[in-house]
Amino acid sequence: MIQAIDNKVIVAELKRHKTSGGIHIPSTVTEPQAYGKIVSLGDGVPRWTEESGVANLNIGDVVVYHKMGGQAISLKNKIFCCVPYPEIYGILTDEDTLTELQEIEITETSEEKTEKAPSLIQRV
């Protein structure tokens, strides 16, 4: 897999595919924030102590973070994001929203898409 370093958090990106009422959400709909399931925590991520009162992040927590934050990583047909700790807004605890989220899987790499795409440039 991949190990986070410094104050970085690696999350598996999650996306809503349908609402709890069963309505399918098209991929063109964008949300103002991003969701991810924590898969790795760097050593620089603050840990909870009585003095700090900092929320404790754990592997497996689903977090909300800045939509444009971090760096996307494609690994083993899944999309991960390396997010700096300050860009994480909080831990998602709403059960309805948690059940609506699914990991994003890649079905084709961008190279395969490029090879399959017809050429739009005609040589004269």
N, C-alpha and C positions, 0 to 999 in steps of 0.2 A: 504494500500500500504506500502511503506517503506520511511522513512524520513532520508535524508543524515545528517551526523553530521560533525563538524569540517570543514576541507577543502575538503571534499569528494563531488563528484557529482554522482548521480545515473542516469544511462542511460539505456534505453531499447535498447538492441543490435539490429542492423540492418544489413542486408546482401543483396548483389545484387543477384537477382534471374534471371534477364535477362537485356540485354542492351537496350538502347533506340531504337535500330534497330530491337529488337524482338528476338535476339539470347539468348537462355537459357544458363545460366552459371551453370555448374555442381557443386555440393556441395564440390567436392574434390579440386576445385580451391581455392587457398588461396591468399589473398591480403596482401600487406605489412603493411597496417594499418587497424584499426577497425573503424566502424561508430556506433553512438548511438544517440538516441533522449533523451534529458534531461527530466527527470521526477521529480527530486528533487535536490535542492542545499543546502549544509550545510552552517551554519552561518559563517564559516571561509573562504568561497570562496570570493575573492576580489570583491568588487562592484565598479562600475565606478564612478570616481570623476574627476573634471577638473585637479586636481593636479596629480593624478595617471596615467590617460590616459589608464587604464586597460580596455580591452574589456569586455563588460557587457554580461554575460551568462544569458539566460532566459529559463524558462521552455518551452519545445517545440522546442528549437534550436536543429539542427542536428550537432553534433560535430565529429571531427576526433581525435582519441586518439591512444596511443601506443597499438599495437596488443596484447602484452603480459602483459599489465598493468592491474591494478585493480584486483578485486575479483569477479568472476561470482556468480550470485545469481539466483536460480530457484524459481519462485513464480507465482502461478496461471497460469501454463502452458506457461509462457514466461520466456525469459532469460534476466536478467538485469546484469549490471556490476557496481560495486562501484569503481569509478576511482578517484585517488587523483588529485586535480586541476592542479598541475604541469605537469601531463601526458597528458593533453588535448592540442592538437596542434593548433586547431582553429575551427571556425564555418564554416560549409559547406554551400556555397551559390550557387554552380553550379546547375542550375535547372535540367539539363539532369541527373546528378548523383542522385539528390534528388528523381526524379521520378522512378529510378531504384531500390531504397532501400525499403525493407519490413522488418517488425518486424519478429524475429525468434520465432516460436511457437514450443512447445514441444508436440509431439503426444503421447509419452509413457515416463514414468519415468524410471530411470535406474533400479529400483527394478522390474518393470514389464518386462523389457528386460531381466533381470537376470532370472526371473522365467520362461520366455518363451524359454530361450536358452537351447539347449540340453546339457546334461552333457557330457563332453569329458573324464572324468575320470571314468574308469571301475574298479570296486572293484574285487579283486581276492579272 
